[in-house]
Amino acid sequence: MRKPFIAGNWKMHKTRDEALYFVLKVSSEVPNMDKVETAICPPSPLLRDLIKRQGENLRIGAQNMHYEEEGAFTGEVSPLLLKSYNVTHVIIGHSERRNLFGETDEDVNRKIHMALKHGLKPIVCIGEHLEERENGKTNDVLERQVKKAFDGVKKEDLEDVVIAYEPIWAIGTGKTATADVAGEACGFIRSLIKDRYGSDVAEAIRIQYGGSVKPHNIDELLDEEDIDGALIGGASLDADKFITMAKAALNHL
């Protein structure tokens, strides 16, 4: 059985004091890591302070990293720096990185390889625009993104990879894919992994759903066979909501 994974992406939110308050409150309330995995991905300047206070059952991840170990890349974050802070996870290929900062499928692939090289667990985001869904192109987009993201990634490396299906039309819009629509897309992603790596890997890999996930809809999403957790945006900024959603995963073990 795949362990549920509830993760929060804070994006560009929270001051240091707000972040410390959140983690101190949440770290003692989230489920035991043996049952449900939980992580928070804050802005990078907060990583060190939060990792020192993450407790036994909460992990701190990064929102982004560069595909080179070091160099003249002003404003970027090195995988070596993340590793030195004991960061566990890193979000790769979020639609905001693709759409606002020009990340390509090839960039995503290079980042995945670099993360795996340094023992960081990639949360690989894929998803379609509203126009692509309305034109029946969802599966084409997902297939292209999976194919290019995992080019050259070995079967044994998939153990440390999480995939997050995040339909772009549902991120920060208040719109949420219905549970069956989200489940269908996650099932298709799992079939792509099966075709590429075999059924054993496909059955083991965890696939999150992201896109306006909130306490009132997380249960129906987690009821779907191929949804193993959530990558949560705005609702993860509220400590009580995050705790509620993390605990909801206990009902789907």
Buried (B, 14 or more C-beta within 10 A) or exposed (E): EBBBBBBBBBBEBBEEEBBBEBBBEBBEBBBEBEEBBBBBBBBBEBBBBBBEEBBEBBBBBBBBBBBBEEEEEEEBBBBBBBBEBEBBBBBBBBBBBBEEEEBEBEBBBBBBBBBBEBEBBBBBBBBBBEEBBEEEBBBEBBBEBBBBBBBEBEEEBBEBBBBBBBBBBBBEEEEBBEBEBBBBBBBBBBBBBBEBBEEEBBEEBBBBBBBBBBBEBBBBBBEBEBBBBBBBBBBBBBBEBBBBBBBBBEEBE
